Amino acid sequence: MKPVAPAIRVVAAMASATRPGGALLASRPKQPARAACEAGAVRVHLLERSQRVALPVERAFALYADAANLEPMTPPWLHFRLTDRGAVTMEPGALLHYTLRLHGVPIRWTTRIETWSPPTGFVDTQASGPYALWEHTHAFEEDGEGGTAIHDRVRYALPLGPLGALAHRLFVRRDLERIFDFRAEALERLVERRVESN
């Protein structure tokens, strides 16, 4: 049996948990998600990826400093759209608002830039969205050959207890791996275009 129908139900539950006034949101304690994760109330998962790009570290970091590059680095099946009007200044405290569709379910997501340290790294976290915890650390380092090693480290946790654990097994982990696979290929294409235009 295909897990599509259960996946859609779980995603819909996760999405409704993030909506103001949603029953699941209202029933959850007003405890910060990070504290709940650190207290062991939810399981924290880890996803790590690294890749090398043929750009100096300052130019590699500049690709991420431009919020307009988020859309081309996101798989088309997510229907990802930034909803911010005008340019977003990437700095600590900056908020990025966007929408996406996950297994057909519309989701609104807001990301906060927690740290911004050009050209060595930055951290963004979920301010609102489908996860109990989302903390994405981006690190950039010179590789000694004129290129840059880019490291992604994502700590994430799902809400809804056993339902969230089921969602992780059925599709969340697989979806995240597919997203980061696409992102690596899209980054290569962006880098190639940058190199060709210079």
Backbone torsions as a table, in degrees:
resi	resn	phi	psi	omega
1	MET	NA	134.0	-179.4
2	LYS	-76.2	142.1	-177.2
3	PRO	-84.9	19.3	-173.8
4	VAL	-65.8	-49.7	-177.9
5	ALA	-62.2	-48.5	176.1
6	PRO	-60.3	-36.7	179.6
7	ALA	-62.2	-44.0	-179.9
8	ILE	-63.8	-41.2	179.1
9	ARG	-63.1	-42.3	-179.6
10	VAL	-67.0	-43.1	178.4
11	VAL	-61.9	-42.3	178.9
12	ALA	-61.5	-39.4	177.9
13	ALA	-66.0	-41.2	178.3
14	MET	-64.3	-41.4	-179.4
15	ALA	-65.3	-42.9	-178.6
16	SER	-68.7	-25.5	178.3
17	ALA	-67.8	-19.1	-178.0
18	THR	-99.7	-4.7	-178.4
19	ARG	-83.7	137.3	175.4
20	PRO	-55.9	132.1	177.9
21	GLY	83.1	-3.4	179.3
22	GLY	-64.9	144.9	-175.7
23	ALA	-59.8	-42.5	-178.8
24	LEU	-67.1	-38.2	178.4
25	LEU	-64.3	-43.8	-177.5
26	ALA	-66.2	-30.5	-176.1
27	SER	-83.5	-12.6	-179.5
28	ARG	-84.1	146.9	178.5
29	PRO	-64.9	156.5	-177.5
30	LYS	-81.8	32.3	-179.7
31	GLN	-83.9	134.8	177.3
32	PRO	-57.7	140.6	-175.8
33	ALA	-58.5	-41.0	-177.6
34	ARG	-62.0	-42.1	179.4
35	ALA	-63.8	-39.9	178.6
36	ALA	-62.1	-40.9	-179.7
37	CYS	-66.7	-43.8	-178.7
38	GLU	-68.3	-27.1	178.5
39	ALA	-79.9	-3.4	178.4
40	GLY	84.2	10.7	-179.7
41	ALA	-68.8	-28.5	175.9
42	VAL	-133.1	155.0	-179.1
43	ARG	-82.9	129.9	178.5
44	VAL	-96.6	128.5	179.2
45	HIS	-104.9	161.0	-178.2
46	LEU	-131.5	132.8	174.1
47	LEU	-126.5	125.4	-179.7
48	GLU	-127.7	137.6	177.1
49	ARG	-141.1	151.2	174.2
50	SER	-140.4	147.2	172.7
51	GLN	-154.0	156.4	178.2
52	ARG	-105.6	138.1	174.2
53	VAL	-123.6	149.7	-175.8
54	ALA	-88.6	57.0	175.8
55	LEU	-137.5	148.2	172.1
56	PRO	-61.4	156.2	-172.9
57	VAL	-57.5	-37.9	-179.5
58	GLU	-64.2	-40.2	-179.3
59	ARG	-74.7	-34.5	176.5
60	ALA	-64.5	-44.5	179.1
61	PHE	-62.6	-37.5	-178.4
62	ALA	-60.3	-29.9	176.2
63	LEU	-60.9	-38.0	-179.8
64	TYR	-81.3	-23.4	179.9
65	ALA	-71.5	-16.6	179.6
66	ASP	-97.9	105.2	-177.8
67	ALA	-60.2	-22.5	178.7
68	ALA	-63.5	-18.6	178.8
69	ASN	-81.4	-7.7	179.6
70	LEU	-63.3	-44.2	-177.5
71	GLU	-62.4	-50.6	-179.7
72	PRO	-67.0	-15.5	178.7
73	MET	-93.8	5.7	-178.8
74	THR	-114.1	136.7	-177.5
75	PRO	-57.2	140.4	-179.2
76	PRO	-61.1	-27.5	-179.0
77	TRP	-67.7	-11.4	175.7
78	LEU	-87.1	-12.3	-178.8
79	HIS	50.2	44.2	-176.5
80	PHE	-72.2	130.9	176.8
81	ARG	-140.9	126.9	170.5
82	LEU	-70.3	135.7	179.8
83	THR	-106.8	-1.1	177.7
84	ASP	-70.2	135.7	175.1
85	ARG	-90.6	131.1	-179.3
86	GLY	82.9	177.1	-177.9
87	ALA	-74.6	142.9	175.7
88	VAL	-100.0	126.9	176.0
89	THR	-82.8	115.9	-178.0
90	MET	-79.2	113.6	-178.8
91	GLU	-162.2	165.3	178.4
92	PRO	-56.6	132.3	-179.1
93	GLY	92.9	-12.9	179.7
94	ALA	-63.3	140.5	177.9
95	LEU	-112.8	135.6	175.0
96	LEU	-117.6	126.6	-178.1
97	HIS	-109.0	133.9	177.6
98	TYR	-152.7	165.5	176.6
99	THR	-121.0	155.9	174.7
100	LEU	-155.0	170.0	175.5
101	ARG	-123.6	124.5	-179.4
102	LEU	-117.5	114.8	-176.1
103	HIS	52.4	39.1	177.0
104	GLY	85.4	-6.3	-177.4
105	VAL	-97.3	124.1	179.0
106	PRO	-71.6	137.5	-178.9
107	ILE	-134.1	135.5	171.6
108	ARG	-101.0	137.6	-176.1
109	TRP	-137.4	138.1	174.3
110	THR	-124.5	128.6	179.0
111	THR	-111.0	139.1	176.3
112	ARG	-111.5	133.6	172.5
113	ILE	-80.0	114.8	-178.1
114	GLU	-86.3	-47.8	177.5
115	THR	-131.3	148.6	-179.3
116	TRP	-143.0	105.9	-174.0
117	SER	-130.6	72.9	179.7
118	PRO	-61.3	141.4	-4.7
119	PRO	-101.3	22.2	-172.2
120	THR	-94.4	-20.9	178.6
121	GLY	165.9	173.3	173.6
122	PHE	-159.2	163.7	178.7
123	VAL	-128.7	131.4	171.4
124	ASP	-120.4	148.0	179.2
125	THR	-129.5	159.7	175.2
126	GLN	-78.1	122.9	172.8
127	ALA	-86.7	-37.7	171.7
128	SER	-152.4	144.4	-177.7
129	GLY	159.7	-164.4	-170.4
130	PRO	-81.3	-10.5	-175.5
131	TYR	-96.5	153.9	169.8
132	ALA	-76.0	-29.6	177.5
133	LEU	-149.7	135.3	171.7
134	TRP	-144.8	113.0	-179.9
135	GLU	-133.7	110.4	-173.7
136	HIS	-112.6	113.5	177.8
137	THR	-100.3	125.9	177.2
138	HIS	-110.7	124.5	178.9
139	ALA	-124.1	137.9	-177.6
140	PHE	-123.6	131.9	177.2
141	GLU	-144.0	143.0	177.1
142	GLU	-62.6	140.4	-178.5
143	ASP	-98.0	3.0	178.5
144	GLY	83.4	-2.5	-180.0
145	GLU	-124.5	22.2	-179.9
146	GLY	86.4	-0.6	178.6
147	GLY	-108.9	-172.2	-177.4
148	THR	-134.7	134.9	170.5
149	ALA	-93.6	125.0	-179.8
150	ILE	-110.6	126.2	-178.4
151	HIS	-116.7	128.6	174.4
152	ASP	-110.1	133.5	175.9
153	ARG	-134.3	114.8	-178.0
154	VAL	-114.4	121.2	170.0
155	ARG	-100.9	126.1	-177.9
156	TYR	-144.7	154.4	177.1
157	ALA	-144.2	150.0	-178.6
158	LEU	-105.3	148.1	174.6
159	PRO	-80.9	-175.6	170.1
160	LEU	74.9	18.6	172.4
161	GLY	53.2	-121.8	-177.9
162	PRO	-60.2	-33.9	177.0
163	LEU	-63.8	-41.4	177.3
164	GLY	-64.4	-38.9	177.8
165	ALA	-64.6	-39.2	177.2
166	LEU	-64.8	-43.5	178.9
167	ALA	-59.8	-40.3	179.6
168	HIS	-61.9	-44.7	179.9
169	ARG	-67.5	-41.2	-175.0
170	LEU	-72.6	-43.8	-171.8
171	PHE	-152.6	-23.8	-171.7
172	VAL	-64.1	-50.6	-179.1
173	ARG	-60.5	-45.2	179.4
174	ARG	-62.1	-43.2	179.2
175	ASP	-61.8	-43.7	179.7
176	LEU	-62.7	-41.2	178.2
177	GLU	-63.3	-41.5	176.9
178	ARG	-62.9	-40.8	179.7
179	ILE	-62.3	-44.9	-178.1
180	PHE	-74.0	-28.2	172.4
181	ASP	-63.7	-47.3	179.0
182	PHE	-61.3	-43.6	-177.9
183	ARG	-59.3	-41.6	179.6
184	ALA	-62.0	-43.6	179.0
185	GLU	-68.0	-41.0	179.7
186	ALA	-65.0	-37.9	177.9
187	LEU	-63.5	-41.4	177.0
188	GLU	-58.0	-42.9	179.1
189	ARG	-64.3	-42.2	177.8
190	LEU	-61.2	-42.8	-179.7
191	VAL	-64.4	-43.8	179.0
192	GLU	-58.8	-42.6	179.1
193	ARG	-64.7	-39.1	178.0
194	ARG	-63.3	-44.2	-178.6
195	VAL	-65.0	-41.9	-179.1
196	GLU	-67.3	-32.4	-177.1
197	SER	-79.7	-9.5	-179.7
198	ASN	-104.0	NA	NA
